[in-house]
Every structure is written in C-alpha cells, then in structure tokens.
Amino acid sequence: MVAKLRLFSALCALVAAVVVVWQIEPAATAGPDRVDLRSTHAPLPLQTTTMKWPVLDLTDPDPFDPCRDIPLDVIERIGLAFTPPAHEDSLRCKYDAGNYQMAVEAFVWRTYEETLPPDAVELDINGHRAAQFWIMKPTDWNNRWWITCMVAFKTSYGVIQQSLFYSPVYSEPDPDCMQTNLQRAHELSPYYVY
C-alpha cells in the first residue's frame, strides 16, 4: 500500500510540473542589434606586436651585462665584493659593499631622456653624458625605508642605470648616497659599454 501511495504521489508531481511548464509562455529575449562586420583596410595607428613602444632597432639585445663585463678584481678593489655579484632580472647585476648595495642595469628599450626625472642634474662622467638624481630622498619620516640615489648614463642602445641604496636603520656607517654613487660611477664607467 505504501509503495502504491509513493508511486501515485510521484505521478501527481510529474503531472503538476508538466501543467505548470505548459502554461508558462517563454520569456521574450531581447537580443543584441544586428552587427555588420566591415573592413576599411586602414592600418592601425602605432601598430606593434610588443609590449614596449617605441621599439628600438637593435642588433644586439645584450649589449652590456655588468656581471659579465665588469672584471671581478675591479669590483673587489673598490669594495663592492662583500658578497659575490649576483644576476637579478635580465641585464641587472647587484653588488654588496657591506653597509650599502649597488645595482647596475642596462636598458635597451628605454631612452636616456625618458629615464630622467625633472629634478635630475646632468653632468659629464669620464667623457660620457650622465645624470644624477634621487629615487627616495632621506627625510625624517622615512628613516626606516631604503634611501636610494641613481646615476644614469646615455648609451647608443638606451641607458645604463647605476643605483646605490641602503637602509639607515641597518647600515653602519651610513654612506653619503650621492657622493658615493658618483665616486663609484667614476670608477666603473671605464668598464661600461656605451
């Protein structure tokens, strides 16, 4: 008897569902307007297939690698070999002087003019056009942050950036960022590839 009651209730539920679905009209769907695809055969402005623009016409994508091209004895002689030089991203090399670090990096996709901030001071270093500027200036409120200054060299393929950075909390003694970076630029610039 219980089985017959279950079968009857299932059959009633099925009939009720069919009746409900049959009585409901389908909702009118508003589709998008008709799209006409046309071609003008006009080229796209500043068409490029790369992420960086403008694309510089280069024959050598690796013109200068600081870790490879600057001799280790030069790095040791000027005190940048507290730890061995380390390759970082692509053409960037990191040097350690104990109380500060330096990074030398070659850019082949950015020009010298695009690199300079408005407050950069341009100068001549060993006969090469260069500029010196702050990245993070020392202030009272940021004494726990890295202090960073930069020297940028103009090259035929882009720019060489030489940055010096240190933490005023952990560096003892604190270096004079601008003066020390300028001194290292004079010592390393003969080994740079322009």
Phi and psi restraints in degrees (value plus and minus 20) as a CYANA .aco file:
   2 VAL   PHI     -84.8   -44.8
   2 VAL   PSI     -59.0   -19.0
   3 ALA   PHI     -84.7   -44.7
   3 ALA   PSI     -60.5   -20.5
   4 LYS   PHI     -86.0   -46.0
   4 LYS   PSI     -56.6   -16.6
   5 LEU   PHI     -86.9   -46.9
   5 LEU   PSI     -60.5   -20.5
   6 ARG   PHI     -85.2   -45.2
   6 ARG   PSI     -63.5   -23.5
   7 LEU   PHI     -83.5   -43.5
   7 LEU   PSI     -61.4   -21.4
   8 PHE   PHI     -85.8   -45.8
   8 PHE   PSI     -61.4   -21.4
   9 SER   PHI     -88.4   -48.4
   9 SER   PSI     -56.2   -16.2
  10 ALA   PHI     -86.9   -46.9
  10 ALA   PSI     -61.0   -21.0
  11 LEU   PHI     -85.8   -45.8
  11 LEU   PSI     -58.8   -18.8
  12 CYS   PHI     -84.3   -44.3
  12 CYS   PSI     -61.1   -21.1
  13 ALA   PHI     -85.0   -45.0
  13 ALA   PSI     -59.0   -19.0
  14 LEU   PHI     -85.9   -45.9
  14 LEU   PSI     -63.7   -23.7
  15 VAL   PHI     -84.4   -44.4
  15 VAL   PSI     -61.0   -21.0
  16 ALA   PHI     -83.3   -43.3
  16 ALA   PSI     -60.4   -20.4
  17 ALA   PHI     -85.7   -45.7
  17 ALA   PSI     -61.3   -21.3
  18 VAL   PHI     -84.4   -44.4
  18 VAL   PSI     -61.2   -21.2
  19 VAL   PHI     -84.9   -44.9
  19 VAL   PSI     -63.1   -23.1
  20 VAL   PHI     -84.2   -44.2
  20 VAL   PSI     -66.3   -26.3
  21 VAL   PHI     -86.1   -46.1
  21 VAL   PSI     -56.9   -16.9
  22 TRP   PHI     -88.7   -48.7
  22 TRP   PSI     -52.2   -12.2
  23 GLN   PHI    -103.1   -63.1
  23 GLN   PSI     -41.7    -1.7
  24 ILE   PHI    -102.8   -62.8
  24 ILE   PSI     106.0   146.0
  25 GLU   PHI     -99.8   -59.8
  25 GLU   PSI     125.5   165.5
  26 PRO   PHI     -85.9   -45.9
  26 PRO   PSI     119.3   159.3
  27 ALA   PHI     -88.6   -48.6
  27 ALA   PSI     119.3   159.3
  28 ALA   PHI     -94.8   -54.8
  28 ALA   PSI     100.8   140.8
  29 THR   PHI    -113.5   -73.5
  29 THR   PSI     109.0   149.0
  30 ALA   PHI    -110.4   -70.4
  30 ALA   PSI      84.0   124.0
  31 GLY   PHI    -103.4   -63.4
  31 GLY   PSI     147.5   187.5
  32 PRO   PHI     -89.4   -49.4
  32 PRO   PSI     136.7   176.7
  33 ASP   PHI     -82.1   -42.1
  33 ASP   PSI     140.3   180.3
  34 ARG   PHI     -85.4   -45.4
  34 ARG   PSI     116.2   156.2
  35 VAL   PHI    -127.0   -87.0
  35 VAL   PSI     105.5   145.5
  36 ASP   PHI    -119.7   -79.7
  36 ASP   PSI     102.2   142.2
  37 LEU   PHI    -113.3   -73.3
  37 LEU   PSI     101.1   141.1
  38 ARG   PHI    -149.9  -109.9
  38 ARG   PSI     134.4   174.4
  39 SER   PHI    -138.5   -98.5
  39 SER   PSI     114.0   154.0
  40 THR   PHI    -119.9   -79.9
  40 THR   PSI     -31.1     8.9
  41 HIS   PHI      39.6    79.6
  41 HIS   PSI       0.7    40.7
  42 ALA   PHI    -109.5   -69.5
  42 ALA   PSI     117.9   157.9
  43 PRO   PHI     -90.3   -50.3
  43 PRO   PSI     132.1   172.1
  44 LEU   PHI     -92.4   -52.4
  44 LEU   PSI     122.9   162.9
  45 PRO   PHI     -90.7   -50.7
  45 PRO   PSI     119.2   159.2
  46 LEU   PHI      30.0    70.0
  46 LEU   PSI      28.6    68.6
  47 GLN   PHI     -87.6   -47.6
  47 GLN   PSI     112.8   152.8
  48 THR   PHI    -169.0  -129.0
  48 THR   PSI     136.5   176.5
  49 THR   PHI    -132.2   -92.2
  49 THR   PSI     -12.1    27.9
  50 THR   PHI    -136.3   -96.3
  50 THR   PSI     148.5   188.5
  51 MET   PHI     -99.4   -59.4
  51 MET   PSI     -48.4    -8.4
  52 LYS   PHI    -118.1   -78.1
  52 LYS   PSI     119.5   159.5
  53 TRP   PHI    -162.8  -122.8
  53 TRP   PSI     115.4   155.4
  54 PRO   PHI    -100.0   -60.0
  54 PRO   PSI     133.4   173.4
  55 VAL   PHI    -105.2   -65.2
  55 VAL   PSI     101.6   141.6
  56 LEU   PHI    -102.3   -62.3
  56 LEU   PSI     119.6   159.6
  57 ASP   PHI     -98.8   -58.8
  57 ASP   PSI      82.9   122.9
  58 LEU   PHI    -136.8   -96.8
  58 LEU   PSI     128.3   168.3
  59 THR   PHI    -123.3   -83.3
  59 THR   PSI     -41.6    -1.6
  60 ASP   PHI    -148.3  -108.3
  60 ASP   PSI      89.0   129.0
  61 PRO   PHI     -94.9   -54.9
  61 PRO   PSI     -26.5    13.5
  62 ASP   PHI    -149.8  -109.8
  62 ASP   PSI      43.9    83.9
  63 PRO   PHI     -92.4   -52.4
  63 PRO   PSI     -48.7    -8.7
  64 PHE   PHI    -171.0  -131.0
  64 PHE   PSI     101.8   141.8
  65 ASP   PHI    -139.6   -99.6
  65 ASP   PSI      88.5   128.5
  66 PRO   PHI     -78.2   -38.2
  66 PRO   PSI     -59.4   -19.4
  67 CYS   PHI     -85.6   -45.6
  67 CYS   PSI     -49.4    -9.4
  68 ARG   PHI    -110.3   -70.3
  68 ARG   PSI     -59.1   -19.1
  69 ASP   PHI    -112.1   -72.1
  69 ASP   PSI     -39.6     0.4
  70 ILE   PHI    -114.8   -74.8
  70 ILE   PSI     101.0   141.0
  71 PRO   PHI     -82.0   -42.0
  71 PRO   PSI     124.4   164.4
  72 LEU   PHI     -83.6   -43.6
  72 LEU   PSI     -54.5   -14.5
  73 ASP   PHI     -85.3   -45.3
  73 ASP   PSI     -50.1   -10.1
  74 VAL   PHI     -88.0   -48.0
  74 VAL   PSI     -63.7   -23.7
  75 ILE   PHI     -82.7   -42.7
  75 ILE   PSI     -63.0   -23.0
  76 GLU   PHI     -85.9   -45.9
  76 GLU   PSI     -60.6   -20.6
  77 ARG   PHI     -83.9   -43.9
  77 ARG   PSI     -55.8   -15.8
  78 ILE   PHI    -114.2   -74.2
  78 ILE   PSI     -14.9    25.1
  79 GLY   PHI      66.0   106.0
  79 GLY   PSI       4.7    44.7
  80 LEU   PHI    -124.0   -84.0
  80 LEU   PSI      -2.9    37.1
  81 ALA   PHI    -135.2   -95.2
  81 ALA   PSI      17.8    57.8
  82 PHE   PHI     -78.9   -38.9
  82 PHE   PSI     -62.0   -22.0
  83 THR   PHI    -143.8  -103.8
  83 THR   PSI     138.1   178.1
  84 PRO   PHI     -81.9   -41.9
  84 PRO   PSI     127.6   167.6
  85 PRO   PHI     -77.1   -37.1
  85 PRO   PSI     120.7   160.7
  86 ALA   PHI    -145.3  -105.3
  86 ALA   PSI     109.8   149.8
  87 HIS   PHI     -87.4   -47.4
  87 HIS   PSI     116.5   156.5
  88 GLU   PHI    -135.4   -95.4
  88 GLU   PSI    -151.3  -111.3
  89 ASP   PHI     -92.0   -52.0
  89 ASP   PSI     109.1   149.1
  90 SER   PHI      20.0    60.0
  90 SER   PSI    -124.0   -84.0
  91 LEU   PHI    -120.1   -80.1
  91 LEU   PSI      15.3    55.3
  92 ARG   PHI    -132.0   -92.0
  92 ARG   PSI     114.7   154.7
  93 CYS   PHI    -147.5  -107.5
  93 CYS   PSI     113.9   153.9
  94 LYS   PHI    -127.0   -87.0
  94 LYS   PSI     113.7   153.7
  95 TYR   PHI    -138.7   -98.7
  95 TYR   PSI     130.4   170.4
  96 ASP   PHI    -144.5  -104.5
  96 ASP   PSI     105.5   145.5
  97 ALA   PHI    -128.1   -88.1
  97 ALA   PSI     -10.5    29.5
  98 GLY   PHI      74.7   114.7
  98 GLY   PSI     -89.9   -49.9
  99 ASN   PHI    -114.4   -74.4
  99 ASN   PSI     -23.2    16.8
 100 TYR   PHI    -174.1  -134.1
 100 TYR   PSI     144.0   184.0
 101 GLN   PHI    -141.9  -101.9
 101 GLN   PSI     136.8   176.8
 102 MET   PHI    -150.9  -110.9
 102 MET   PSI     131.3   171.3
 103 ALA   PHI    -153.5  -113.5
 103 ALA   PSI     113.7   153.7
 104 VAL   PHI    -137.6   -97.6
 104 VAL   PSI     110.1   150.1
 105 GLU   PHI    -162.4  -122.4
 105 GLU   PSI     116.0   156.0
 106 ALA   PHI    -123.1   -83.1
 106 ALA   PSI     112.8   152.8
 107 PHE   PHI    -133.5   -93.5
 107 PHE   PSI     104.5   144.5
 108 VAL   PHI    -122.8   -82.8
 108 VAL   PSI     -25.3    14.7
 109 TRP   PHI    -132.7   -92.7
 109 TRP   PSI     -17.6    22.4
 110 ARG   PHI    -151.9  -111.9
 110 ARG   PSI     120.0   160.0
 111 THR   PHI    -107.0   -67.0
 111 THR   PSI     145.9   185.9
 112 TYR   PHI     -81.7   -41.7
 112 TYR   PSI     -64.2   -24.2
 113 GLU   PHI     -84.4   -44.4
 113 GLU   PSI     -56.7   -16.7
 114 GLU   PHI     -90.6   -50.6
 114 GLU   PSI     -42.4    -2.4
 115 THR   PHI     -99.5   -59.5
 115 THR   PSI     -53.8   -13.8
 116 LEU   PHI     -95.8   -55.8
 116 LEU   PSI     111.6   151.6
 117 PRO   PHI     -98.8   -58.8
 117 PRO   PSI     147.9   187.9
 118 PRO   PHI     -81.6   -41.6
 118 PRO   PSI     -47.7    -7.7
 119 ASP   PHI    -114.8   -74.8
 119 ASP   PSI      -4.8    35.2
 120 ALA   PHI     -90.8   -50.8
 120 ALA   PSI     124.9   164.9
 121 VAL   PHI    -128.4   -88.4
 121 VAL   PSI      97.2   137.2
 122 GLU   PHI    -105.2   -65.2
 122 GLU   PSI     124.6   164.6
 123 LEU   PHI    -173.9  -133.9
 123 LEU   PSI     157.0   197.0
 124 ASP   PHI    -132.9   -92.9
 124 ASP   PSI     105.1   145.1
 125 ILE   PHI    -141.2  -101.2
 125 ILE   PSI      91.3   131.3
 126 ASN   PHI      31.4    71.4
 126 ASN   PSI      20.6    60.6
 127 GLY   PHI      63.3   103.3
 127 GLY   PSI     -12.0    28.0
 128 HIS   PHI    -136.2   -96.2
 128 HIS   PSI     122.2   162.2
 129 ARG   PHI     -91.3   -51.3
 129 ARG   PSI     109.3   149.3
 130 ALA   PHI    -166.7  -126.7
 130 ALA   PSI     148.2   188.2
 131 ALA   PHI    -163.4  -123.4
 131 ALA   PSI     128.5   168.5
 132 GLN   PHI    -142.5  -102.5
 132 GLN   PSI     116.7   156.7
 133 PHE   PHI    -179.3  -139.3
 133 PHE   PSI     143.0   183.0
 134 TRP   PHI    -107.5   -67.5
 134 TRP   PSI     125.7   165.7
 135 ILE   PHI    -121.9   -81.9
 135 ILE   PSI     -73.0   -33.0
 136 MET   PHI    -148.6  -108.6
 136 MET   PSI      91.6   131.6
 137 LYS   PHI     -98.1   -58.1
 137 LYS   PSI     126.3   166.3
 138 PRO   PHI     -91.1   -51.1
 138 PRO   PSI     107.2   147.2
 139 THR   PHI    -156.6  -116.6
 139 THR   PSI     152.7   192.7
 140 ASP   PHI     -87.5   -47.5
 140 ASP   PSI     -55.0   -15.0
 141 TRP   PHI    -102.8   -62.8
 141 TRP   PSI     -37.5     2.5
 142 ASN   PHI    -130.9   -90.9
 142 ASN   PSI      11.7    51.7
 143 ASN   PHI     -88.8   -48.8
 143 ASN   PSI     -24.0    16.0
 144 ARG   PHI    -123.9   -83.9
 144 ARG   PSI     -18.2    21.8
 145 TRP   PHI    -116.9   -76.9
 145 TRP   PSI     148.8   188.8
 146 TRP   PHI     -94.3   -54.3
 146 TRP   PSI     116.6   156.6
 147 ILE   PHI    -119.6   -79.6
 147 ILE   PSI     109.6   149.6
 148 THR   PHI    -156.4  -116.4
 148 THR   PSI     114.5   154.5
 149 CYS   PHI    -151.7  -111.7
 149 CYS   PSI     141.2   181.2
 150 MET   PHI    -156.2  -116.2
 150 MET   PSI     126.9   166.9
 151 VAL   PHI    -143.8  -103.8
 151 VAL   PSI     107.6   147.6
 152 ALA   PHI    -137.3   -97.3
 152 ALA   PSI     113.3   153.3
 153 PHE   PHI    -127.8   -87.8
 153 PHE   PSI     118.4   158.4
 154 LYS   PHI    -101.4   -61.4
 154 LYS   PSI     111.9   151.9
 155 THR   PHI    -147.6  -107.6
 155 THR   PSI     150.8   190.8
 156 SER   PHI     -92.1   -52.1
 156 SER   PSI     -40.8    -0.8
 157 TYR   PHI    -127.3   -87.3
 157 TYR   PSI     -26.6    13.4
 158 GLY   PHI     137.1   177.1
 158 GLY   PSI    -131.2   -91.2
 159 VAL   PHI    -171.5  -131.5
 159 VAL   PSI     128.2   168.2
 160 ILE   PHI    -131.7   -91.7
 160 ILE   PSI     104.6   144.6
 161 GLN   PHI    -127.4   -87.4
 161 GLN   PSI     111.1   151.1
 162 GLN   PHI    -140.3  -100.3
 162 GLN   PSI      91.2   131.2
 163 SER   PHI    -132.6   -92.6
 163 SER   PSI     122.2   162.2
 164 LEU   PHI    -137.5   -97.5
 164 LEU   PSI     112.6   152.6
 165 PHE   PHI    -163.5  -123.5
 165 PHE   PSI     128.9   168.9
 166 TYR   PHI    -177.0  -137.0
 166 TYR   PSI     141.4   181.4
 167 SER   PHI    -125.2   -85.2
 167 SER   PSI     103.8   143.8
 168 PRO   PHI     -86.4   -46.4
 168 PRO   PSI     -35.2     4.8
 169 VAL   PHI    -101.0   -61.0
 169 VAL   PSI     -60.5   -20.5
 170 TYR   PHI    -124.0   -84.0
 170 TYR   PSI     -30.7     9.3
 171 SER   PHI    -111.4   -71.4
 171 SER   PSI     109.3   149.3
 172 GLU   PHI    -160.5  -120.5
 172 GLU   PSI      94.0   134.0
 173 PRO   PHI    -102.0   -62.0
 173 PRO   PSI     138.7   178.7
 174 ASP   PHI     -89.3   -49.3
 174 ASP   PSI     109.5   149.5
 175 PRO   PHI     -99.7   -59.7
 175 PRO   PSI     137.7   177.7
 176 ASP   PHI    -100.9   -60.9
 176 ASP   PSI      83.6   123.6
 177 CYS   PHI     -74.8   -34.8
 177 CYS   PSI     -75.4   -35.4
 178 MET   PHI     -84.7   -44.7
 178 MET   PSI     -65.0   -25.0
 179 GLN   PHI     -89.4   -49.4
 179 GLN   PSI     -62.7   -22.7
 180 THR   PHI     -85.8   -45.8
 180 THR   PSI     -61.3   -21.3
 181 ASN   PHI     -85.5   -45.5
 181 ASN   PSI     -58.5   -18.5
 182 LEU   PHI     -85.5   -45.5
 182 LEU   PSI     -60.3   -20.3
 183 GLN   PHI     -82.9   -42.9
 183 GLN   PSI     -65.4   -25.4
 184 ARG   PHI     -84.2   -44.2
 184 ARG   PSI     -53.8   -13.8
 185 ALA   PHI     -83.9   -43.9
 185 ALA   PSI     -61.5   -21.5
 186 HIS   PHI     -84.6   -44.6
 186 HIS   PSI     -56.5   -16.5
 187 GLU   PHI     -97.5   -57.5
 187 GLU   PSI     -53.4   -13.4
 188 LEU   PHI    -113.9   -73.9
 188 LEU   PSI     -43.6    -3.6
 189 SER   PHI     -79.5   -39.5
 189 SER   PSI     -49.2    -9.2
 190 PRO   PHI     -83.5   -43.5
 190 PRO   PSI     -38.4     1.6
 191 TYR   PHI    -118.5   -78.5
 191 TYR   PSI     -26.1    13.9
 192 TYR   PHI     -96.2   -56.2
 192 TYR   PSI     131.9   171.9
 193 VAL   PHI    -123.4   -83.4
 193 VAL   PSI      98.2   138.2
